[in-house]
């Protein structure tokens, strides 16, 4: 059997101290770029994965579960984390929550860190890049761990996943706008390439096609409030006196809908009198916007609960359901008005 590489092997290969290797692995932002590159090259060449237990020792339970989310500032994840923590507490598990900042590099680093900390399993919402581009090194590591995915899938991996009916939720949002008389519906889309974005776009397009609506327009705002705000601020003045002016917006999450509301306030565009807006998520405080946001609610707390229950059963080698899809609900508030023809 090939001898497992150690931190000392990496340090020798990179020409640095073992403590520098440790800093690069755990806090790279405090290490010079050229040093990070030398260490990263040595790690890759030696296939080094830090591990607190010798390779021939059995991995015992630690009663820790890792939770990796892409954006801790996104309020969508607050109820999800609460659902995870409540179930973990019930079963005697502690949760290590880490934020990937939608970064491949950070996500890979945290996966290695959680593996080295011997967590019993990981609940993961993949960072926002195309699933087919999931790095091979991280994919290989994931296959060694007990993993449950939330919301976003990974090509090449058959891990259990808990998600909502994204297609159905988006479809019902656009059908609602159509029922309210809107025929020019702009789609504020999420992160290009993610399955979540593809499914919600699919629901948007399907509702339009079914109703024989040819007008369609999309702006990509990466699921972020500031991106949506800037997109509307740049786009609206260009089309405000043209036939391209939409009467309604379907935002693929509430943060983008709120970003659009912020932009319209500055542009002095009245919502819903001049343009209607519907979001997706029903995040906390979506009923505190002006006007209160009509949205598609997804049960984020329940998603967290189901993910932990599935992971605990996976850890205990019990039978599990590999695919759990939860339904959404239309929440009518004041950001959509009827369009008189």
C-alpha positions in Angstrom: 0.0 0.0 0.0 1.3 3.4 -0.9 2.4 5.5 2.1 -0.1 8.3 2.9 1.4 11.8 2.5 1.8 13.9 5.6 1.9 17.6 6.2 5.7 17.3 6.5 5.9 15.8 3.0 3.9 18.7 1.7 6.0 21.2 3.5 9.3 19.7 2.2 7.9 19.6 -1.3 6.8 23.2 -1.2 9.9 24.4 0.6 7.9 25.9 3.5 7.3 25.0 7.2 4.5 22.6 8.3 2.8 25.6 10.1 2.7 27.5 6.8 1.0 24.5 5.1 -1.5 24.5 7.9 -2.2 28.2 7.4 -2.7 27.7 3.7 -5.1 24.9 4.3 -7.2 26.7 7.0 -6.7 30.5 6.4 -5.2 31.0 3.0 -6.1 34.7 2.9 -3.3 35.5 5.4 -0.6 33.7 3.2 1.2 35.3 0.3 -0.1 34.3 -3.2 3.1 32.7 -4.4 3.4 30.6 -1.2 -0.3 29.5 -1.6 0.5 28.4 -5.1 3.6 26.4 -4.1 1.6 24.6 -1.3 -1.4 24.0 -3.6 0.9 22.4 -6.2 2.5 20.2 -3.6 -0.9 19.1 -2.1 -2.1 18.2 -5.6 1.1 16.3 -6.5 1.1 14.3 -3.3 -2.7 13.8 -3.2 -2.6 15.1 0.4 -5.8 15.2 2.5 -5.3 16.2 6.1 -6.7 13.6 8.5 -6.5 13.4 12.3 -6.7 9.6 12.3 -4.2 7.3 10.8 -5.3 5.6 7.6 -5.5 2.2 9.2 -7.7 3.3 12.1 -11.5 2.9 11.9 -13.5 6.1 11.7 -15.6 6.3 14.8 -18.6 8.4 15.3 -18.1 12.0 16.5 -21.7 13.1 16.6 -20.8 16.1 14.5 -22.5 17.0 11.2 -21.1 19.5 8.8 -23.4 22.0 7.0 -22.0 23.9 4.0 -24.1 26.7 2.6 -23.2 29.1 -0.3 -24.3 32.4 1.2 -24.8 32.9 4.9 -26.1 36.4 4.3 -29.0 35.0 2.2 -32.0 34.9 4.6 -33.3 31.9 2.7 -30.8 29.8 4.6 -31.7 30.9 8.1 -34.8 28.7 8.5 -33.0 25.9 6.8 -30.1 26.0 9.3 -32.7 26.2 12.1 -34.4 23.1 10.8 -31.0 21.3 10.6 -30.0 22.3 14.2 -33.4 21.4 15.8 -33.3 17.8 14.4 -29.6 17.4 15.2 -30.2 18.5 18.8 -33.0 15.9 19.1 -30.7 13.1 18.0 -27.6 14.3 20.0 -25.7 15.8 17.1 -23.8 19.1 16.9 -23.6 21.1 13.7 -20.6 22.7 12.2 -21.9 25.5 9.8 -19.5 26.9 7.2 -20.1 29.4 4.4 -18.6 28.8 1.0 -19.4 32.3 -0.4 -20.5 30.5 -3.6 -16.8 29.8 -4.1 -15.4 26.5 -5.5 -12.1 27.0 -3.8 -13.7 27.6 -0.4 -16.1 24.8 -0.8 -13.3 22.3 -1.6 -11.2 23.6 1.4 -14.1 23.2 3.8 -14.9 19.7 2.6 -11.4 18.7 3.3 -11.5 20.4 6.7 -14.8 18.6 7.7 -13.3 15.3 6.5 -10.2 15.9 8.6 -12.5 16.7 11.6 -14.1 13.3 11.2 -17.7 14.6 10.9 -20.2 11.8 10.6 -21.8 13.3 7.5 -22.2 16.5 5.6 -25.3 18.4 4.3 -24.3 20.4 1.3 -25.8 23.1 -0.9 -23.4 23.3 -3.7 -21.6 26.5 -4.6 -23.1 28.3 -7.5 -21.3 26.9 -10.5 -22.4 24.5 -13.2 -22.9 21.1 -11.7 -21.2 19.4 -14.6 -18.0 21.3 -13.7 -17.9 20.0 -10.1 -14.1 19.6 -9.5 -13.0 15.9 -9.7 -10.9 16.2 -6.5 -13.9 17.3 -4.4 -16.2 14.8 -6.2 -13.8 12.0 -5.2 -13.7 13.2 -1.6 -17.5 13.5 -1.4 -17.9 9.8 -2.4 -15.9 8.9 0.7 -18.4 10.7 3.0 -22.0 10.5 4.1 -23.5 13.3 2.0 -27.0 14.7 1.6 -27.6 17.5 -0.9 -30.0 20.4 -0.5 -31.5 22.2 -3.5 -28.6 21.7 -6.0 -27.6 18.5 -7.7 -24.2 17.2 -8.6 -23.7 15.4 -11.9 -21.8 12.1 -11.4 -23.0 11.6 -7.9 -26.0 9.7 -6.6 -26.2 11.2 -3.1 -29.7 11.7 -1.6 -31.1 15.1 -2.3 -33.8 17.2 -0.7 -35.3 20.0 -2.8 -38.5 21.7 -3.8 -40.5 21.5 -7.0 -38.7 24.4 -8.6 -40.4 23.9 -12.0 -43.8 23.8 -10.5 -43.3 26.8 -8.2 -42.1 28.9 -11.1 -44.9 27.7 -13.3 -47.5 28.6 -10.8 -45.9 32.1 -10.3 -46.1 32.9 -14.0 -49.6 31.4 -14.4 -50.7 33.6 -11.6 -49.3 36.7 -13.4 -51.0 35.6 -16.6 -54.3 35.2 -14.7 -53.9 38.7 -13.5 -53.7 39.9 -17.1 -50.0 40.2 -17.6 -48.5 39.2 -21.0 -45.1 40.8 -20.9 -43.3 39.1 -18.0 -39.6 39.6 -17.4 -37.7 36.8 -15.7 -35.0 37.8 -13.2 -32.9 34.6 -13.3 -30.4 33.1 -10.9 -27.0 31.5 -11.3 -26.5 30.3 -14.8 -25.9 26.6 -15.1 -27.3 25.5 -11.8 -30.2 23.0 -11.9 -32.3 25.2 -9.6 -32.0 28.1 -12.2 -32.7 25.7 -15.1 -35.8 24.3 -13.4 -37.3 27.7 -12.5 -36.6 29.0 -16.0 -38.3 25.9 -17.4 -41.4 26.7 -15.3 -41.4 30.3 -16.5 -41.1 29.3 -20.2 -43.6 26.4 -19.9 -46.3 28.7 -18.5 -45.8 31.2 -21.3 -45.7 28.6 -24.1 -48.9 26.9 -22.7 -50.7 30.3 -22.8 -49.3 31.0 -26.4 -47.3 34.0 -25.1 -44.4 34.8 -27.4 -43.0 37.8 -25.4 -40.2 36.7 -23.2 -37.1 38.4 -21.7 -34.5 37.4 -19.1 -32.0 39.2 -17.0 -29.5 37.2 -15.1 -28.8 38.4 -11.6 -27.2 35.4 -9.9 -29.8 35.1 -7.1 -28.3 38.3 -5.5 -30.1 41.4 -4.4 -27.4 43.8 -5.4 -27.1 42.2 -8.9 -30.8 42.5 -9.5 -30.8 46.1 -8.3 -28.1 47.0 -10.7 -29.6 45.1 -13.6 -32.9 47.0 -13.3 -31.2 50.3 -12.8 -29.3 49.8 -16.0 -32.0 48.1 -18.1 -35.2 50.1 -17.2 -34.2 53.5 -18.5 -33.2 51.9 -21.9 -36.7 50.4 -22.5 -39.1 52.6 -20.5 -40.6 54.2 -23.7 -40.5 51.1 -25.9 -42.7 48.1 -26.6 -40.1 46.0 -24.6 -41.4 47.4 -21.3 -42.6 44.5 -19.2 -45.7 44.8 -17.0 -44.6 42.2 -14.6 -41.4 40.5 -13.2 -41.0 37.0 -12.0 -37.8 36.9 -9.8 -36.3 33.5 -9.2 -35.8 34.4 -5.6 -37.0 37.0 -3.1 -33.6 38.7 -2.8 -33.7 39.6 -6.5 -37.3 40.7 -6.2 -36.3 43.0 -3.3 -33.4 44.3 -5.3 -35.9 45.2 -8.1 -38.2 46.9 -5.6 -35.2 49.0 -4.4 -34.4 50.0 -8.0 -38.0 50.9 -8.8 -38.2 53.1 -5.7 -35.1 55.1 -7.0 -36.5 55.1 -10.6 -39.9 56.4 -9.3 -41.7 53.4 -10.9 -44.8 52.5 -9.0 -45.2 48.9 -7.8 -47.7 47.3 -8.5 -49.4 50.1 -10.5 -46.8 50.3 -13.2 -45.1 46.9 -12.8 -46.0 43.9 -10.8 -43.4 41.7 -9.0 -43.5 38.1 -7.7 -40.6 36.4 -5.9 -39.7 32.9 -4.9 -38.8 31.6 -1.4 -41.0 33.6 1.1 -37.9 34.6 3.1 -38.4 36.3 6.5 -39.4 39.9 6.0 -40.7 39.5 2.5 -44.0 40.7 4.0 -42.2 43.8 5.3 -41.2 45.3 1.9 -43.1 48.2 0.3 -45.4 46.9 -1.0 -45.4 43.4 0.8 -44.0 40.9 -1.7 -46.2 38.3 -3.4 -44.1 35.2 -3.6 -43.8 31.4 -3.9 -43.1 29.9 -0.5 -40.8 26.9 -0.2 -40.6 25.1 3.1 -37.0 25.8 4.0 -37.3 24.7 7.7 -38.8 21.4 6.6 -36.0 21.0 4.0 -33.5 21.2 6.8 -35.4 18.7 8.9 -35.7 16.2 6.0 -32.0 16.6 5.1 -30.9 15.8 8.7 -33.3 12.9 9.1 -32.0 11.4 5.8 -28.4 11.9 6.8 -28.8 10.3 10.2 -30.5 7.3 8.6 -27.6 7.2 6.1 -25.0 7.2 8.9 -26.9 4.5 10.7 -27.1 2.5 7.4 -30.9 2.5 7.4 -33.0 2.6 4.3 -33.4 6.1 2.9 -35.4 7.8 0.3 -32.9 9.1 -2.3 -35.0 11.9 -3.7 -37.3 14.1 -1.6 -39.2 16.8 -3.5 -41.3 19.2 -1.4 -44.1 21.4 -2.8 -44.4 25.2 -2.9 -47.2 27.5 -2.1 -48.4 30.8 -3.7 -48.5 33.6 -1.1 -50.6 36.5 -2.3 -49.7 40.0 -1.0 -49.6 43.4 -2.6 -46.8 43.5 -5.2 -49.0 42.2 -8.0 -52.0 44.0 -9.4 -54.5 43.1 -12.1 -53.5 44.4 -15.6 -56.6 45.7 -17.4 -56.5 45.1 -21.1 
